[in-house]
Amino acid sequence: MKTILTRRTIRKYSTQDVEPALLDRLLTEAARTQTMGNLQLYSVVVTRSAEGKVALAPAHFNQPMVTQAPVVLTVCADFRRTTTWAECRQATPGYDNLLSFMNAATDALLFTQTFCNLAEEEGLGLCYLGTTLYMPQAIIEVLQLPQLVFPVATLTVGWPAEEPALTDRLPLESFVHSEHYHDPTAADIDRFYAVKEALPENQEFVRINQKETLAQVFTDIRYTKKDNELMSQGFWKALRKQGFTTNG
């Protein structure tokens, strides 16, 4: 039986389909996860068609698993359904604000993680795409998301055609704090990152990118200040357009 300690990110999939009945069951079970006020402030757009995947691919930097996976799931923070429910029931909604987006995004991410755990227990392989928040407007347009609906997570789903090595993780002491936050010292950082920085694959990563440290690869190449600021502008613009910052 698969456990969380052996989970792997899967980017290559077999041609075997993910049966609609199985997917529906997993999505139904995932809906038992925690949710604010029992409102289930999320929606999931299921993309199976080749045309739909091709349309989504540019928003995810054309990573091959987007078009090769049998199923792509886009999980959205959704306050539109709740707002429409309120309006249809003589209630006055007030969810066009940043707090409501954060609540809906939290709901959506809780649902996403629960789905991941359930799907992997069934033997399915998944890749969580961190690109969803980079170019949200492109996803909004492809999926025709109305106001108060915003994409926050994307999963490619299928039966694994690979078994990659387990990725490293930081030690418990690096992220668990007792009673209050402990601001790490330079000595702490040396201890926390010693294993990660010593891995041959990470040392090779530094070498091929012509950097001095692994941290420089992340700050200078992978997640640069320039890119972060540019994509933040796009994110904020899309958030306003979807109606989540009208009142704060």
Secondary structure, DSSP 8 states (H G I E B T S, - for coil): ---GGG--B---B-S----HHHHHHHHHHHTTS--GGG---EEEEEE-SHHHHHHHGGGGTT-HHHHHSSEEEEEEEE-HHHHHHHHHTT------SHHHHHHHHHHHHHHHHHHHHHHHHTT-EEEEEGGGGTSHHHHHHHHT--TTEEEEEEEEEE-BS----------GGGT--SSS-----HHHHHHHTHHHHH-HHHHHHHHHTT-SSHHHHIIIIIS-HHHHHHHHHHHHHHHHHTTSSTT-
